[in-house]
Amino acid sequence: MARKALTDNLWEQLQETMAQHGCYQKDKNRDVMEAILWKLRTGAPWRDVPEELCPWKTAYNRFNRWSKTGLWEKFFLAYEKKLIQNGYSSMEVIYAVTSMQVELGLVKIEQLDKAVVEQLQRYTYPVMPMDIRSILKSLEVRFTTVKLQVN
């Protein structure tokens, strides 16, 4: 059973942010968001998203659709900030963020500059598992504590 992160209060706040970015309200959005948050927090491949949340392909497609609306831009800025705060150099941060964007399917490796591809292939930059609070905070959710729920 997958641990869930969204309380009713957090989900209401997320829905407001999603509506501001033009994300359509669908019945399964909460489960899809749980699956996306699970993926971001664990760093696991999309195909490993727990089936009880939603099919992995649904989470992957919705993540990409929502990223086209600009929903995840603040997330990547927060991710960069967290890497810098943890002592990574600016070059490491650039390649780590680019690596994560390639892994998530937001950027195709063919779109990148040849020098960037060579650097990505030469070095392995650890994708830092995002703390659930950082992810939600970057999506404009205001709260003091998050307790993962087991349903």
Phi, psi and omega in degrees: 000129181282140175283140180252151185248343188266118170275171178300319180297314179297320181295321177300316179295319178296320179299321178298314179297317180296320179296322178296332179266007177078023177279128181291143178276118178234156183302320187269005183304324182294316178295322179295317178297320176301318180295318179295315178297322177299314180298313181293323184282332182264332185076009180288162176295155179305321183295346179267003177301130182303129182300332180293338177280304176183166176298142184302322182295324177296314179298316180298312181295317180293321176303313180294319179296315180291328179292330177293338177275352180093007183299325188263359182302315180294329177300314182292327175294319178294323178296314177302313182300318181294320178297316179297317179296333180271011171092008177284147177287164181298325178293317178299321180296314180301313182289326177294316179294316178298317179300317180294321179295323176293315180300321181282349179088010179284329181234133176270141184300332179293338182279344186277155175299146182304319180295322179295317180299317178299318178296316180298323181283332182282323185241150173251115178261122183295128175281118183282124177301127182284134172294135183303326179295320179296318180298309183294321179297321179293339177265019174069026175273127181256124181197170178253321178223153176236129175241124179291137182258141172250117180252000000 
